[in-house]
Amino acid sequence: MEKVLLLFSGGKDSMLSTCRLVNNGYETNLVAYDNGYELAIENIANCAKRLIKVKGEEKIKYLGTFSTIGIYRSFFLPLFNMKPSEISSKYGEATISQLNCLMCRSAMYIYSIILCKILGIKNIAEGARESQQFVIEQKPMLDLYQELLSEYGIDLLLPVISEISDFHVENELLMNGLVPKTFESQCLLGCPIDKNHPITAEVIEGTIDFYLKEILPKIPKLIELNEKPIRLILERNNFNTKSPHML
């Protein structure tokens, strides 16, 4: 089976993404990330176990939870020293909440690229849904992530990107033999979209501008610096990093 690395939160979208990937013939490797501000991170492993029990351990593997705080921190510390007026003048109408999600998700992608390089995986997937209205889940930003992944020979798969109805998501989970009740971890910095402050073209443009100016130029060096430490973490956790086609 072709392998895919799925950014797994344990929520309904990542659960359904797993089911769809498995049903389409992928060996789905689940990876969770801790940005240092997560509560009940152990819940993710429990959700992974539920999926493995239903779909089978030959089709789903849970790689574990990895800390992205070192990568994430390299993005947000410079921002914290900037005045609001400076942020606005430099990046436009980007909101702090959208920039925070961007920095966190970008750190996940960087870590995932390194995992894929080490383990010989050619696909990365995530449970992004355009209807959730986060900039990181809109086409302009996802296109930039795909462009980044392409540089490393990796494709981006988005199994639930067009889903609108939570009812349909829950119903399909039931059809896959899963109770659609999840206990994903809680990010203390996560900020739901406020109906009084929806994302606009200006917010999307400003968020992307931050990515292009402050994140993208740092990525090659961050991958270079973190590949050896991540390889050691995998080896310590008994992953065979010398035979990339074997997990």
C-alpha positions in Angstrom: 0.0 0.0 0.0 1.1 3.5 -0.7 1.9 5.4 2.5 0.6 8.7 3.8 1.5 10.7 6.9 -1.7 12.3 8.4 -1.6 15.2 10.7 -3.9 13.8 13.4 -5.7 15.7 16.1 -8.2 13.1 17.1 -11.1 15.3 16.0 -13.9 14.2 13.7 -12.3 15.7 10.6 -9.0 13.9 11.1 -10.9 10.7 12.1 -12.9 10.8 8.8 -9.8 11.7 6.9 -8.2 8.5 8.2 -11.2 6.5 7.2 -11.3 7.9 3.6 -7.5 7.4 3.1 -7.7 3.8 4.4 -10.8 3.1 2.2 -8.8 4.4 -0.8 -6.0 2.0 -0.2 -3.4 4.0 1.7 -1.4 2.8 4.7 -2.2 5.7 7.0 0.5 6.8 9.4 -1.0 9.1 12.1 1.2 11.7 13.7 0.2 14.1 16.5 1.9 17.3 17.4 2.2 19.2 20.7 2.9 23.0 20.4 3.5 23.3 24.1 0.0 24.7 24.8 -2.1 21.5 24.5 -4.3 20.1 27.3 -5.2 16.4 27.4 -2.8 15.5 24.6 -3.1 11.8 25.6 -6.7 11.8 24.2 -5.2 11.7 20.6 -3.7 8.3 21.2 -7.0 7.0 22.4 -8.7 8.1 19.2 -5.9 6.5 17.2 -6.5 3.2 19.0 -10.2 3.3 18.2 -9.4 3.7 14.5 -6.8 0.9 14.6 -9.3 -1.4 16.3 -11.9 -0.8 13.5 -9.7 -0.6 10.4 -6.8 -2.9 11.4 -3.2 -2.3 12.4 -2.0 -3.3 9.0 -3.8 -0.3 7.6 -3.2 2.3 10.3 -0.1 3.0 12.4 0.2 5.6 15.1 3.6 7.1 15.2 3.0 9.1 18.4 3.1 12.7 19.5 6.0 14.9 18.8 6.8 18.4 20.1 6.9 21.2 17.6 7.6 24.0 20.2 11.2 24.5 19.1 10.2 25.2 15.5 7.0 27.1 16.4 9.0 29.3 18.8 11.4 30.4 16.0 8.4 32.1 14.4 6.4 33.6 17.2 9.2 35.2 19.3 10.1 37.9 16.8 6.4 38.7 16.4 5.9 39.2 20.1 8.4 42.0 20.1 6.6 43.9 17.4 4.2 46.8 18.0 0.6 46.3 16.6 1.2 49.3 14.3 4.4 47.6 13.0 2.6 44.3 12.4 -0.1 46.2 10.5 2.2 48.2 8.4 4.5 45.2 7.5 1.9 42.5 6.8 -1.4 44.3 6.4 -4.7 43.2 8.1 -3.5 39.9 9.5 -5.0 39.0 12.9 -3.0 37.6 15.7 -5.3 34.5 15.8 -4.7 33.7 12.2 -0.9 34.3 12.4 -0.8 32.0 15.5 -2.5 29.2 13.6 -0.3 29.8 10.6 2.9 29.5 12.7 1.7 26.4 14.5 0.5 24.6 11.3 3.7 25.6 9.4 5.8 24.0 12.3 3.8 20.8 11.8 4.5 20.8 8.1 8.2 21.3 8.6 8.3 18.4 11.1 6.2 16.3 8.8 8.6 16.9 5.9 11.4 15.7 8.0 9.5 12.6 9.0 8.6 11.8 5.4 12.3 12.2 4.4 13.4 9.8 7.1 10.6 7.2 6.7 10.3 7.3 2.9 6.7 8.6 2.8 5.6 10.6 -0.3 2.2 11.9 0.9 1.1 14.2 3.7 -2.5 14.6 4.5 -4.5 16.7 6.9 -8.2 17.2 7.9 -8.5 20.8 6.6 -12.1 21.9 5.8 -12.5 25.1 3.8 -15.8 25.8 5.5 -14.1 26.2 8.9 -12.9 29.6 7.7 -9.3 29.5 8.9 -6.7 31.0 6.6 -4.6 27.9 6.8 -7.5 25.9 5.4 -8.2 28.1 2.4 -7.0 27.4 -1.1 -4.4 30.2 -1.4 -2.5 29.0 1.7 -3.0 25.3 0.9 -1.5 25.9 -2.5 1.6 27.4 -0.9 1.9 24.3 1.4 1.6 22.1 -1.7 4.3 24.1 -3.4 6.6 23.7 -0.4 5.9 19.9 -0.2 6.6 19.5 -3.9 10.1 20.8 -3.4 10.7 17.6 -1.3 8.8 15.3 -3.6 5.8 15.1 -1.4 2.1 15.4 -2.4 -0.6 17.0 -0.2 -3.9 15.1 0.3 -7.0 16.8 1.7 -9.7 14.2 2.2 -12.4 16.4 3.8 -11.6 19.8 2.3 -15.0 20.3 0.7 -17.1 19.0 3.6 -19.6 21.6 4.8 -22.0 19.6 7.0 -21.0 18.3 10.4 -23.9 15.9 10.2 -22.5 14.3 7.1 -19.1 13.9 8.7 -20.7 12.3 11.8 -22.9 10.1 9.6 -20.0 8.8 7.5 -18.0 8.0 10.7 -21.0 5.9 11.8 -21.0 4.1 8.4 -17.3 3.3 9.1 -18.2 1.7 12.4 -17.1 4.6 14.6 -19.1 6.4 17.2 -18.8 10.1 16.1 -17.7 11.3 19.5 -14.2 12.4 19.9 -12.0 13.8 22.7 -9.3 15.8 20.9 -6.8 17.8 22.9 -7.5 21.4 23.6 -5.1 24.1 22.4 -5.0 27.0 24.8 -4.1 29.4 22.0 -6.8 28.2 19.6 -9.3 30.9 18.7 -12.6 30.0 17.0 -13.7 32.2 14.2 -15.8 35.1 15.6 -18.8 35.9 13.5 -18.1 39.6 14.1 -14.6 39.1 12.7 -14.8 36.8 9.7 -11.7 36.2 7.6 -11.6 38.6 4.6 -9.5 38.8 1.5 -7.3 41.3 3.4 -6.8 39.0 6.3 -5.9 36.1 4.0 -3.5 38.4 2.1 -1.9 39.6 5.3 -1.5 36.1 6.7 0.1 34.8 3.5 2.4 37.8 3.4 3.7 36.9 6.9 4.3 33.3 5.7 6.2 34.5 2.6 8.3 37.0 4.5 8.9 35.4 7.9 8.3 31.6 7.6 9.2 30.4 4.1 12.8 31.8 4.1 13.5 29.9 7.4 12.2 26.5 6.4 15.3 25.0 4.6 17.5 25.8 7.6 15.0 24.5 10.1 14.7 21.3 8.2 18.5 21.0 8.1 18.9 21.7 11.8 16.1 19.4 13.0 16.6 16.3 10.8 19.3 14.7 13.0 17.5 15.3 16.3 14.2 13.9 14.9 16.1 10.9 13.5 17.5 10.2 16.9 14.0 10.5 18.5 12.6 8.0 16.0 15.5 5.6 16.6 15.0 5.9 20.4 11.3 5.0 19.8 12.4 1.9 17.8 11.6 3.1 14.3 13.8 1.6 11.6 15.1 4.7 10.0 17.7 2.8 7.9 15.0 1.0 5.9 12.5 3.8 5.0 9.9 1.4 3.6 9.6 -0.3 6.9 7.9 1.2 10.0 
